[in-house]
């Protein structure tokens, strides 16, 4: 019985350390804002230019693949697809444009929950 409790405590401790390490590894948006040269408003205009008649559904500042980016999920009337437009937060240039189907969106939401 003592061995079981010891193992449970060890596993529990390892999980807590893992979660704390992951949370600390993610830079806060406030800290990332200090590194930007392109405002959110400027990046929005650039992103919306790629999706005529689009409406921004969500936006975030994040580090991805070594780049500091503004990431926008843009909906367009007449489709359930979302266009994700990423704008480099230092140069203002488009870093990526991807179409996400409803299936892609569900997969991404499930991954975010983990």
BELFEN-V323515 format. One record per residue. N is the residue number from 0. RES is the residue in one small letter. SS is DSSP state (2 for helix, 1 for strand, 0 for the rest). PHI is phi in whole degrees, 0 to 359 (NA if undefined). PSI is psi in radians with two decimals (999 if undefined). Layout:
# BELFEN-V323515
((N,RES,SS,PHI,PSI) (N,RES,SS,PHI,PSI))
This chain:
# BELFEN-V323515
((0,x,0,NA,-0.68) (1,x,2,295,-0.64) (2,x,2,295,-0.72) (3,x,2,298,-0.81) (4,x,2,298,-0.71) (5,x,2,297,-0.76) (6,x,2,294,-0.74) (7,x,2,298,-0.78) (8,x,2,297,-0.69) (9,x,2,295,-0.81) (10,x,2,296,-0.76) (11,x,2,299,-0.77) (12,x,2,298,-0.75) (13,x,2,298,-0.70) (14,x,2,296,-0.76) (15,x,2,298,-0.79) (16,x,2,299,-0.73) (17,x,2,298,-0.76) (18,x,2,294,-0.80) (19,x,2,299,-0.75) (20,x,2,298,-0.75) (21,x,2,296,-0.78) (22,x,2,297,-0.74) (23,x,2,292,-0.51) (24,x,2,288,-0.43) (25,x,0,277,2.00) (26,x,0,292,2.51) (27,x,0,288,2.70) (28,x,2,298,-0.62) (29,x,2,298,-0.71) (30,x,2,291,-0.67) (31,x,2,293,-0.60) (32,x,2,303,-0.56) (33,x,0,294,-0.38) (34,x,0,268,-0.21) (35,x,0,284,2.63) (36,x,0,242,-0.22) (37,x,0,245,2.20) (38,x,0,288,2.83) (39,x,2,300,-0.73) (40,x,2,298,-0.76) (41,x,2,296,-0.75) (42,x,2,295,-0.66) (43,x,2,301,-0.80) (44,x,2,299,-0.75) (45,x,2,297,-0.79) (46,x,2,295,-0.78) (47,x,2,294,-0.46) (48,x,2,295,-0.42) (49,x,2,278,-0.30) (50,x,0,229,1.47) (51,x,0,305,2.39) (52,x,0,66,0.26) (53,x,1,280,2.74) (54,x,1,232,2.22) (55,x,1,288,2.17) (56,x,1,263,-0.55) (57,x,1,203,2.73) (58,x,1,212,2.52) (59,x,1,206,2.70) (60,x,1,257,2.24) (61,x,1,207,2.84) (62,x,1,261,2.22) (63,x,1,217,2.21) (64,x,0,53,0.66) (65,x,0,82,-0.04) (66,x,1,254,2.54) (67,x,1,270,2.06) (68,x,1,228,2.65) (69,x,1,267,2.18) (70,x,1,246,2.21) (71,x,1,237,2.31) (72,x,1,261,2.08) (73,x,1,241,2.21) (74,x,1,264,2.61) (75,x,1,233,2.34) (76,x,0,304,2.46) (77,x,0,90,0.03) (78,x,0,214,2.63) (79,x,0,267,-0.09) (80,x,0,290,2.66) (81,x,1,244,2.40) (82,x,1,259,2.08) (83,x,1,265,2.08) (84,x,1,245,2.22) (85,x,1,248,2.25) (86,x,1,244,2.24) (87,x,1,298,2.13) (88,x,0,284,-0.10) (89,x,0,255,-0.57) (90,x,0,251,-0.39) (91,x,0,83,0.04) (92,x,0,273,2.68) (93,x,1,293,2.20) (94,x,1,265,-0.55) (95,x,1,194,2.55) (96,x,1,225,2.13) (97,x,1,224,2.46) (98,x,1,267,2.24) (99,x,1,246,2.09) (100,x,0,285,2.92) (101,x,2,305,-0.64) (102,x,2,296,-0.77) (103,x,2,300,-0.75) (104,x,2,297,-0.71) (105,x,2,295,-0.73) (106,x,2,297,-0.74) (107,x,2,294,-0.72) (108,x,2,297,-0.69) (109,x,2,294,-0.71) (110,x,2,294,-0.65) (111,x,2,294,-0.54) (112,x,2,292,-0.53) (113,x,0,284,999))
